[in-house]
Amino acid sequence: MGYFRGTLGIEVKADLSPVTVADKAVEAFVRARLAQDFPNDGVFGEEEGASGLDRDRVWVLDPIDGTRSFLSGYPTFGFLLAILEQGKPKIGVVGIPAMNEVYTGLGQAAALNGAPIQVSTQTALSDAILYIHEAEHMRAGDEAVLEKLTQTGATRRFAYDCYAHALLAAGHIDAVVDYNLQPYDYLPLCALIEAAGGVITDWQGLPLTLQSDGRVISAATPALHAELLEITR
Amino acid sequence: MGYFRGTLGIEVKADLSPVTVADKAVEAFVRARLAQDFPNDGVFGEEEGASGLDRDRVWVLDPIDGTRSFLSGYPTFGFLLAILEQGKPKIGVVGIPAMNEVYTGLGQAAALNGAPIQVSTQTALSDAILYIHEAEHMRAGDEAVLEKLTQTGATRRFAYDCYAHALLAAGHIDAVVDYNLQPYDYLPLCALIEAAGGVITDWQGLPLTLQSDGRVISAATPALHAELLEITR
């Protein structure tokens, strides 16, 4: 948080996504603690990559999910952490530092700052609050202008970061359709969504693993999930 | 804030946009105070419409900008207020209650919770942090799926509410391109952006008035503004 809305040292990766000093500092901090307390576990982080993925227990982390939010003073960025056992997500953590919120999921227990949360009871997609990653229609008649706009600027954003999934776990949003995610983006969501009573899979309805293609559906209920699968399949 | 993430009484307007009890309660509260303290002024609010637009001073307010955010627990919704004198915005206020932030602009003085703020010095669009309302490319190959998704759900969102403009005033975002706004959405931004040193006009470069078409460019510098105008014109 000391770097948020402050002076940033920005480095640009090959894919041109913005990376901040804070991003690296957070991952280095977590890795140092893991090396000390859990030296035999595997670790997979956005900044420093993967090691020991064949271990029984693997920690997966994204130090700052929503780097573009972070860079532009927008408070919805998060810290993501999953613990995998034999490749399956067992614990999920979504921290939203600018909001002083930590969402956690383990087994049947999901919580926001320690207080129990659960998903909504919404079963009809036609009534659902649905978050879709970067997918709105361009305004009729302005396509040419908007197309040009999306070709310019060094940093653009249209997304909701991990926060949408956390708000789904807390019952405020009914479904989220996402794509282009990395394992450190979606694996930390799994145990949280499931502990809160929701359903999270890929666009084919399969469980999310390290090998998934980065397309994700989170839904409050199986009925909603089934309706969305009909579209994504 | 008492209604945020709590139990909501939702009424649906003719255009199906969600309206909450909170929305109406806030506007009624402000209108009651104005009627008491400034009985001769005009008022234009989202919920109860316009009266006295021919008066020298007109208050323009949006009790909750970003109702869909508000409804889905997303903390970026705002309270907007402008004071117009002879039709020109003189004071602009953007409140972000969930963040405990109030942005104000009057003359040359822009502030966040009373502390001075100013726009960034960015002059090159190619380097700018640009927020575009609802305009990202659909992912190549998934257009059909995403098209269907945007036809479903009762509440969808892809926008940043008024907050993007406030963050521009505070120097975190360099430019915002918006459209489909109502006078109570864009007039409260004018005095704030200008007091912080930025430029705000419609897509033709004209000053924003009660009669504007709802298309807005906010930019930190005249150079950025000119680059964006070349695209929107």
Interface residues (C-beta under 8 A of the other chain):
Chain A: R5 R68 L71 S72 G73 Y74 P75 T76 A98 M99 L125 S126 D127 A128 I129 L130 Y131 I132 E134 A135 E136 H137 M138 R139 D142 V145 L146 E147 K148 L149 T150 T152 G153 A154 T155 R156 R157 F158 Y160 Y163 A164 L167 A170 H172 I173 A175 V177 Y179 N180 E227 I231 T232
Chain B: R5 R68 L71 S72 G73 Y74 P75 T76 A98 M99 L125 S126 D127 A128 I129 L130 Y131 I132 E134 A135 E136 H137 M138 R139 D142 V145 L146 E147 K148 L149 T150 T152 G153 A154 T155 R156 R157 F158 Y160 Y163 A164 L167 A170 H172 I173 A175 V177 Y179 N180 E227 L228 I231 T232
